[in-house]
Amino acid sequence: MRVGFIGLGAMGLPMTRNLLARGHQVSVASRSRPLIDAALDAGASGGGDPAGVASASEVVILCVPSSSDVVSIVGDLLPALEPGKVVIDCSTIDPDVERAQHDRVRETGAGYLEAPVSGGTVGAEKGTLTLMVGGDPATLDAVRPALEAFSALIVLVGGPGQGQVVKLCNNLIYAAQMLATAEAFTLAARSVVDLRKLHEVLIHSTGDCTAVRTRVPFEGVLPDAPASNGWRPGFMSDLMAKDLDLALTHGARTGSPLFSTALVRQVLAAASAAGYGREDFSSLGKVVRSMAGA
């Protein structure tokens, strides 16, 4: 397929590489010239601006940081859209804003899907992301070959906006896991418990979760964890904070209490204030450790 990709960040560049590896023709645009050059080196072509990417493509994929970014880029795409083209937003944004983009694009005769992703940079590199799709089933069927290039699971969760709601639900759970993991390992460290032994027990017990398996916030417990690798981000603290803000806003809109989400958001604010905003979000554990003197 002729695929356009806009937004070559930590997720977008490996997703683009997987599209190229599957034989798709990929035209790219991004704010960062070095990332564009990396995509060109992998075999992509430069689309110039969003409209140029859309003109060259059957399918245009967006993967950008914020709701305002998506709104702006969709506006740039509109003049180049027509029946037969499909826009897919893989960003994580406000569900109501996403619904409005469905309407804007469909007025041109083009199709639109939201497909926020889970799996982090490792999943993007391995092509094993999970996609939470909101939109029309027939449109999804038409673009599935492109999405399968970087995903292991594609779930149509509902109509416009529903994919974003599911993504926010996923991330608020993951964030709560991370805070609980930080608290548990800090408690163990202060009690002079062997953290590797604690980890061995937890992954075979009811405390098992993704945060325990991948993001123990103490150096040396897990070789592949961010804490053991200079807190290199698989998912930055500031991006998790942004997603929790979206969840809290949607929770207020729907009258849904989000107690743990509000608490984790405060700890992430402290992590950002301490200079950890661009580190992996497991660095919130450094805040907990600091408070405990661990």
KAFENSUL-V746806 format. One record per residue. N is the residue number from 0. SS is DSSP state (A for helix, B for strand, O for the rest). PHI is phi in whole degrees, 0 to 359 (NA if undefined). PSI is psi in whole degrees, 0 to 359 (NA if undefined). Layout:
BEGIN
<<N	SS	PHI	PSI> <N	SS	PHI	PSI>>
END
This chain:
BEGIN
<<0	O	NA	155> <1	B	270	109> <2	B	244	135> <3	B	256	142> <4	B	229	125> <5	B	240	116> <6	O	111	84> <7	O	259	60> <8	O	272	206> <9	O	300	332> <10	O	265	317> <11	A	295	321> <12	A	294	310> <13	A	295	328> <14	A	297	319> <15	A	297	317> <16	A	299	322> <17	A	292	324> <18	A	299	316> <19	A	295	320> <20	A	296	333> <21	O	274	3> <22	O	92	7> <23	O	283	148> <24	B	274	125> <25	B	236	127> <26	B	251	136> <27	B	234	157> <28	B	211	144> <29	O	197	166> <30	O	286	334> <31	O	261	117> <32	A	298	319> <33	A	300	323> <34	A	289	323> <35	A	299	315> <36	A	299	321> <37	A	296	320> <38	A	293	320> <39	A	296	320> <40	A	298	331> <41	O	277	352> <42	O	119	1> <43	O	283	169> <44	B	244	152> <45	B	278	129> <46	O	265	352> <47	O	83	266> <48	O	241	174> <49	A	305	319> <50	A	296	322> <51	A	296	320> <52	A	297	315> <53	A	296	322> <54	A	297	328> <55	O	270	357> <56	O	233	153> <57	O	275	324> <58	B	233	132> <59	B	242	122> <60	B	253	132> <61	B	252	138> <62	O	214	85> <63	O	230	166> <64	O	288	326> <65	O	223	166> <66	A	301	317> <67	A	295	325> <68	A	298	315> <69	A	296	315> <70	A	301	316> <71	A	294	315> <72	A	292	319> <73	A	301	319> <74	A	301	321> <75	A	291	329> <76	A	285	329> <77	A	310	316> <78	A	297	338> <79	A	262	1> <80	O	268	152> <81	O	197	168> <82	O	305	139> <83	O	101	340> <84	O	265	154> <85	B	225	134> <86	B	254	133> <87	B	236	121> <88	B	261	111> <89	O	264	7> <90	O	286	169> <91	O	249	114> <92	O	220	180> <93	O	296	130> <94	A	302	321> <95	A	292	321> <96	A	298	320> <97	A	297	318> <98	A	302	321> <99	A	295	327> <100	A	289	324> <101	A	307	311> <102	A	296	316> <103	A	299	314> <104	A	289	318> <105	A	293	337> <106	O	294	340> <107	O	275	351> <108	O	95	350> <109	O	280	165> <110	B	265	161> <111	B	214	136> <112	B	226	147> <113	B	258	141> <114	B	212	63> <115	B	301	152> <116	B	242	156> <117	B	226	144> <118	O	138	349> <119	A	66	189> <120	A	294	328> <121	A	297	315> <122	A	295	323> <123	A	295	319> <124	A	291	320> <125	A	277	349> <126	O	73	33> <127	O	241	26> <128	B	294	154> <129	B	260	133> <130	B	247	131> <131	B	251	99> <132	B	263	134> <133	B	241	131> <134	B	146	203> <135	O	273	130> <136	A	301	320> <137	A	295	323> <138	A	295	319> <139	A	298	316> <140	A	302	323> <141	A	291	329> <142	A	253	4> <143	A	306	320> <144	A	302	326> <145	A	289	315> <146	A	293	327> <147	O	293	344> <148	O	294	334> <149	O	231	15> <150	B	227	152> <151	B	255	342> <152	B	215	126> <153	B	238	117> <154	B	240	120> <155	B	280	105> <156	B	268	346> <157	B	159	202> <158	O	274	192> <159	O	307	131> <160	O	91	338> <161	A	289	327> <162	A	299	319> <163	A	293	322> <164	A	298	315> <165	A	298	319> <166	A	297	318> <167	A	295	322> <168	A	298	316> <169	A	300	313> <170	A	287	328> <171	A	291	327> <172	A	294	315> <173	A	298	319> <174	A	296	318> <175	A	294	321> <176	A	303	317> <177	A	295	318> <178	A	294	317> <179	A	297	321> <180	A	296	316> <181	A	298	317> <182	A	295	316> <183	A	295	315> <184	A	288	330> <185	A	291	317> <186	A	301	317> <187	A	295	318> <188	A	296	318> <189	A	293	339> <190	O	262	9> <191	O	59	39> <192	O	272	143> <193	O	293	115> <194	A	292	331> <195	A	291	323> <196	A	293	319> <197	A	302	314> <198	A	299	317> <199	A	301	319> <200	A	293	313> <201	A	298	320> <202	O	288	354> <203	O	244	17> <204	O	226	184> <205	O	289	348> <206	O	278	0> <207	O	296	138> <208	O	195	172> <209	A	298	320> <210	A	297	319> <211	A	296	321> <212	A	285	335> <213	A	234	342> <214	O	221	40> <215	O	302	123> <216	O	272	41> <217	O	230	133> <218	O	298	135> <219	O	90	350> <220	O	285	313> <221	O	240	119> <222	O	302	326> <223	O	267	357> <224	O	289	151> <225	A	307	323> <226	A	300	330> <227	A	270	2> <228	O	225	45> <229	O	65	22> <230	O	61	31> <231	O	302	131> <232	O	282	124> <233	O	273	331> <234	O	205	115> <235	B	292	150> <236	A	304	315> <237	A	295	328> <238	A	287	321> <239	A	296	320> <240	A	300	318> <241	A	300	317> <242	A	293	323> <243	A	291	326> <244	A	300	318> <245	A	298	318> <246	A	295	317> <247	A	295	321> <248	A	296	315> <249	A	292	325> <250	A	297	317> <251	A	296	321> <252	A	296	325> <253	A	260	359> <254	O	73	32> <255	O	255	121> <256	O	289	135> <257	O	230	71> <258	A	295	306> <259	A	293	327> <260	A	298	317> <261	A	296	323> <262	A	292	313> <263	A	298	324> <264	A	299	323> <265	A	294	321> <266	A	292	322> <267	A	295	325> <268	A	297	320> <269	A	294	322> <270	A	296	317> <271	A	296	317> <272	A	297	331> <273	O	276	359> <274	O	96	15> <275	O	258	12> <276	O	300	327> <277	O	261	4> <278	O	273	170> <279	B	302	148> <280	A	293	345> <281	A	294	348> <282	A	294	351> <283	A	301	335> <284	A	298	332> <285	A	293	329> <286	A	294	314> <287	A	296	315> <288	A	299	318> <289	A	297	318> <290	A	295	330> <291	A	268	352> <292	O	68	31> <293	O	261	NA>>
END
